[in-house]
């Protein structure tokens, strides 16, 4: 069973940066069969939205609201995805969730809080 675990959230001021990490598996396996790693976020009172994703073929997709500011990467050997967030804005404040899509299942992390406030 794969259970993503996020880390790296925190409180920052507008314009600052933060980097999130997502360990998508705590099991030691010979291969990592993830199809897509993605970051979602959910602000109070709002629906969970897709922020960024990266496929097994290294194709990346970003929400318009974060395009040019956020960068998603991954390290297959470490089974970890990252979200580099630059020039953070107050509207980026949310709980950020890591999502791992496998051939037959989709798993979610517990979330990490990102707060951007002056």
Secondary structure as UniProt FT lines:
FT   STRAND          5..7
FT   STRAND          10..12
FT   TURN            14..15
FT   STRAND          18..23
FT   STRAND          36..42
FT   TURN            44..45
FT   STRAND          49..55
FT   TURN            56..57
FT   STRAND          60..62
FT   TURN            64..69
FT   STRAND          70..75
FT   TURN            76..79
FT   STRAND          80..85
FT   HELIX           90..92
FT   STRAND          94..101
FT   STRAND          106..108
FT   STRAND          112..116
//
